[in-house]
Amino acid sequence: MGGGTIASGQIALSGTVMTDSGEPAAFANVILTPVADTTRVLDAGLVDMTGHYALKKQRQGRYLVTISLVGYRTLREEVLLRTASVGAGTDVVCDFVLIADVEQIEGVVCEAAMSFSSSIGRSIRFRAKTASGPIPPSI
């Protein structure tokens, strides 16, 4: 009888993750942790091509959902997993929207040039630049 009680007290979390432009946030990471100990990962998964995610069933309680995707702000939101009423389904649906991170660094291009000197040997020089121009050597 105790085994049935534990299984009936477990709830699945699923839903969709979209970007602020309305596109599915395909391949975003979804991590579920207890609110009291966010270093303990209970489950993790990836958002599929349609924006859907599904995590394993957990006991009723409060959890932290962390969603991350390159180019977007990491989303951290507390969710409460519980059944709405007796006889209700054991799934909770939570949909999320990721906001573009406009402060993220642009791509960096590294160029290499090789020069030779007869008395010293060879040396290699590197220059890094972004789409907006070179990165100063002091960085």
C-alpha positions as CSV (number, residue, x, y, z in Angstrom):
1,M,0.0,0.0,0.0
2,G,2.9,2.4,0.8
3,G,4.4,1.9,-2.7
4,G,1.1,3.1,-4.3
5,T,1.1,6.2,-2.2
6,I,4.6,7.2,-3.3
7,A,3.8,6.7,-7.0
8,S,0.5,8.6,-6.8
9,G,2.3,11.5,-5.1
10,Q,4.6,12.0,-8.1
11,I,4.0,14.6,-10.7
12,A,5.5,15.1,-14.2
13,L,6.6,18.5,-15.4
14,S,6.4,19.4,-19.1
15,G,5.6,22.2,-21.4
16,T,7.2,24.4,-24.1
17,V,10.1,26.9,-24.2
18,M,9.9,29.6,-26.9
19,T,12.0,32.6,-27.7
20,D,10.8,36.1,-27.4
21,S,10.5,36.2,-31.2
22,G,8.0,33.3,-31.1
23,E,10.4,30.5,-32.3
24,P,10.9,27.2,-30.4
25,A,14.0,27.4,-28.2
26,A,15.3,24.2,-29.7
27,F,18.2,22.5,-27.8
28,A,17.8,24.8,-24.7
29,N,18.9,23.1,-21.5
30,V,16.2,22.5,-18.8
31,I,17.4,21.7,-15.3
32,L,15.3,20.8,-12.3
33,T,16.7,21.3,-8.8
34,P,15.2,21.5,-5.3
35,V,14.7,25.1,-4.2
36,A,16.6,24.4,-0.9
37,D,19.7,22.9,-2.7
38,T,20.2,24.2,-6.3
39,T,23.5,22.3,-6.6
40,R,21.6,19.0,-6.6
41,V,20.2,18.2,-10.1
42,L,17.1,16.0,-10.0
43,D,16.6,15.9,-13.7
44,A,17.7,17.6,-16.9
45,G,16.8,17.5,-20.5
46,L,16.8,19.4,-23.8
47,V,14.1,21.2,-25.6
48,D,13.1,19.5,-28.8
49,M,12.8,21.1,-32.3
50,T,9.2,22.0,-31.6
51,G,10.0,23.7,-28.3
52,H,8.7,20.8,-26.1
53,Y,10.4,19.5,-22.9
54,A,9.4,16.8,-20.4
55,L,11.0,15.9,-17.1
56,K,10.7,12.8,-14.9
57,K,8.1,12.6,-12.3
58,Q,9.0,14.1,-8.9
59,R,7.4,14.3,-5.5
60,Q,5.0,17.1,-4.8
61,G,6.8,20.3,-3.7
62,R,8.7,23.4,-4.8
63,Y,11.4,23.2,-7.4
64,L,13.6,25.5,-9.4
65,V,13.6,25.2,-13.1
66,T,16.7,26.7,-14.9
67,I,16.6,27.1,-18.7
68,S,19.6,28.2,-20.7
69,L,20.4,28.7,-24.3
70,V,23.3,30.5,-25.9
71,G,22.2,34.0,-27.0
72,Y,19.4,34.2,-24.4
73,R,19.2,35.2,-20.7
74,T,19.2,32.2,-18.4
75,L,15.7,31.8,-16.9
76,R,15.3,30.6,-13.3
77,E,11.8,30.1,-12.1
78,E,10.3,28.4,-9.1
79,V,7.5,26.0,-9.8
80,L,5.1,24.1,-7.5
81,L,4.4,20.5,-8.4
82,R,1.1,19.4,-6.9
83,T,-2.2,17.9,-8.0
84,A,-5.0,20.4,-8.4
85,S,-7.6,18.2,-6.7
86,V,-8.4,14.6,-5.9
87,G,-8.7,12.6,-9.1
88,A,-6.9,15.3,-11.1
89,G,-4.1,14.3,-13.5
90,T,-0.5,14.0,-12.3
91,D,1.1,16.3,-14.8
92,V,2.0,20.0,-14.5
93,V,2.4,22.1,-17.6
94,C,4.7,25.1,-17.5
95,D,5.5,27.1,-20.6
96,F,8.5,29.5,-20.6
97,V,9.7,32.3,-22.9
98,L,13.5,33.1,-23.2
99,I,14.5,36.7,-23.7
100,A,17.4,37.5,-26.2
101,D,20.6,38.6,-24.5
102,V,21.7,41.7,-26.3
103,E,24.9,42.0,-24.2
104,Q,26.3,38.7,-25.3
105,I,29.7,39.0,-27.1
106,E,29.8,38.8,-30.8
107,G,31.8,36.0,-32.4
108,V,35.6,36.4,-32.3
109,V,37.8,35.7,-35.2
110,C,41.5,34.9,-34.6
111,E,43.9,35.4,-37.5
112,A,47.5,34.1,-37.5
113,A,50.4,35.4,-39.5
114,M,53.8,33.8,-39.6
115,S,57.0,35.7,-40.3
116,F,60.6,34.6,-40.5
117,S,63.8,36.2,-39.4
118,S,67.2,34.8,-40.4
119,S,69.0,35.6,-37.1
120,I,66.2,34.8,-34.6
121,G,64.2,32.0,-36.2
122,R,60.5,32.2,-36.8
123,S,57.8,34.0,-34.9
124,I,54.0,33.9,-34.9
125,R,51.7,36.9,-34.4
126,F,48.0,36.7,-33.6
127,R,45.4,39.3,-34.0
128,A,41.8,39.0,-32.7
129,K,38.9,40.9,-34.1
130,T,35.1,41.0,-33.9
131,A,32.7,42.0,-36.6
132,S,32.9,45.6,-35.4
133,G,36.7,45.8,-35.5
134,P,40.0,44.6,-33.9
135,I,40.3,43.8,-30.2
136,P,43.0,46.0,-28.5
137,P,46.1,44.1,-27.5
138,S,45.6,45.1,-23.9
139,I,42.5,42.9,-23.5
